[in-house]
């Protein structure tokens, strides 16, 4: 298993239709360590987890967020003493 086996979506649409309603990094459940943080354009952390199976539903402080581009920072490791850092954007589409 390596960082090439994970899939990080670039967009999701939490509109309740059952398709692509959550932001979830696929393949990360095989990591030894995992930390994901998602920020809005103001630098506020709108979602954070150390559980690779926990998805983000597009809410912040209990309220649904509108169409926006967010920045994610991901730190993970598949082997001891190996830390992989990834960053990118995720688009929320309602």
PyMOL commands that set and color helices and strands:
alter all, ss='L'
color gray80, all
select helices_A, chain A and resi 3-5+28-30
alter helices_A, ss='H'
color red, helices_A
select strands_A, chain A and resi 11-12+33-39+45-49+59-60+63-64+68-77+84-92
alter strands_A, ss='S'
color yellow, strands_A
deselect
rebuild
show_as cartoon
